[in-house]
Amino acid sequence: MMWLPCGCASRRVVSSFNRRVFRSYFHVEGRRRFNVAAFMPEAAGIQGLSDRSTLQEFSVSNGESFWAAAARHRLSWVSPFHTVQDCDLSRGRIKWFEGGKLNVSVNCLDRHVHTCPEKVALIWERDEPGSEVQVTYRQLLEMTCRLGNLLKRHGVKKGDCVTIYMPPCPLAVASMLACARIGAAHNVVFAGFSAEALAERIRDAQSSTVITVNQGVRGGKVIELKKTVDTAVDGCPTVQQVLVAMRTENPVAMTARDVDMEEEMLKEDAVCEPAIMDSEDVLFLLYTSGSTGKPKGLVHTQAGYLLYAALTHRYVFTYHDGDVFGCVADIGWITGHSYSVYGPLANGGTTVLFESTPIYPNPGRYWEMVQRLKINQFYGAPTAIRLLLKYGDQWVHKYDRSTLKTLGSVGEPINTEAWEWYHRVVGDGRCPVVDTWWQTETGGICISPRPSDPDAEIVPGMAMRPFFGIKPVLMDTEGKVLTSNNTSGALCISQPWPGMARTIHNNHQRYIETYCQPYPGYFFTGDGAYCSEEGYYQITGRLDDVINVSGHRIGTAEIEDVVNQCSAVAESACIGYSHDIKGQGVYTFVVLKKDVDVQETDLSRLLNDMVSKKIAKYACPDFIQFVHRLPKTRSGKIMRRVLRKVVERDLNSLGDLSTLDDPAAVQEIIQGHRELCGQQQQPPPQP
Ligand code: AMP
């Protein structure tokens, strides 16, 4: 199925014809009385609630009372907050729980160590199946404290920012929590980013300390992470030390600034006094792509973020004490932060850290892991589901999945075919599938089919219902709120919530311009959405120049910046196109400088190498088309709409071309595209 390209979100994607109404397996005949305290202890004191939808209404119309009750109940405070919120969306001022003091690592560790020290906090699902490692809350606290003390010994202070470049592993989680313990912020950089991308993020965050591992292991391959850090750090004058943990037994070259992390941790005390933090102190930065070339370091703060991650984890996934939560996202993305680390640990849960790939050593990997670890909630990405369904049902049927209770999807739209397969084959038709919409900026899930009444319908491929305290609205092109249903528009959120990012590191103006100014008084998400007749939301894609490759956000401008650095290139335009497995692929048009004489295949290879080296492999163009000129308006703006239509083979809706400077450019592009992609099929998945 094709997803709507950006900017034309008016078609209804899930027709009522192919819609299946799904009823949850714990449906009880007849109407039950709503026991609010049993469903949500945080809301026990709220009077007059008749069902979950009235609780939802209350959380929106009485946001302050709702969030105050939730914060008091779910978090442990050193001293209570005096002001629930002080927010002004139009000015980008967001403050929650002011006056409150707490420590996030205490909330994630110490309070559970007091009640159940030997409970498993982390299950590290290492690359080689069957070699998992379990870490209890007691052990994780000890690791965190030793590491906190080590960071302090190396001069890391409250307010500093530590960059973490590690694959998912217990020491990466301990590193995040150690920062939180001593009041430093962390900046986790996905360990698939190149040295240059890492260096850019270290410099922007002004980190003096980087934490890494000697080598990573993924899909049976060894990845030289320490070498990447060495290259990155050479261009980062702020970095004074690199803490190196040993993921493999292979020694790596150590320099004077490198510290053998595990050896030094052993010398540290196993107790580390937690720093007392204000609710609005920074917890972490996380870089993500926007529509300009420069990634933005979104800033999340302590109490609001933690509360939101914990609450969404508990209620979207119906997570209960004793469940094993399997989020397979990398910790380098916000999903890994909120649903591998902070949400589950704040709730005292058991969480899986997945180091491998969905097809290593074979396409049964996820389900073999579900069987072996007895996973109850599985949270993954549509791109992996689409890949696995192509390998056939037998890889799923081989394994016992009876422990599964909820299946989650995140990162990009999940098409109906993938949704149905996930539900029918993986979940044996009995597990609710929650398509969760959210973004790095929102801190946690904002729209998702659950929580809702246990027998409430779930529509395939729709995120559907706003979470507590979230009030989505759709805007038309004039900036007016669309009040009726069965309509499409720009997705905004009309009131602040505790999990939202507070600013962009070092650039509050960019925060205001990106999120607050497009629709004054509202938070603009950058996504388009459709609101169905019944009031359910379906995300239709980005409205800006951001594309989503296998769930990874990347700005087209970021790729163009790299391509344009090649001395043979005069200019380029990069767009996303529908891709069977990745969701979107990258298609780049390149105009060469005059008199450049190179083989196109050689240049394509060079450009791919450059993108891989400067950003990451996933950002490499799938197609590079060389053209003499790009379609431009008379004012010189590239008409991306036209390029998109050509690549999506939708030549009947090229639209008004009268403003084009040189209409012949379009014909050349159509012809070149036919030659490049004419017969080309997407390759079948490789085992
Ligand atoms: P990131 O900040 O990297 O998590 O990317 C967030 C973006 O991914 C959103 O703005 C959406 O464009 C897309 N996205 C995330 N979840 C979904 C979903 N369930 N359905 C559709 N798009 C999604």
Boltz pocket constraint, residues with backbone or C-beta under 6 A from the ligand:
constraints:
  - pocket:
      binder: B
      contacts: [[A, 288], [A, 334], [A, 335], [A, 409], [A, 410], [A, 411], [A, 412], [A, 413], [A, 414], [A, 435], [A, 436], [A, 437], [A, 438], [A, 439], [A, 440], [A, 441], [A, 463], [A, 525], [A, 526], [A, 527], [A, 539], [A, 540], [A, 541], [A, 542], [A, 548], [A, 551], [A, 552], [A, 553]]
      max_distance: 6.0
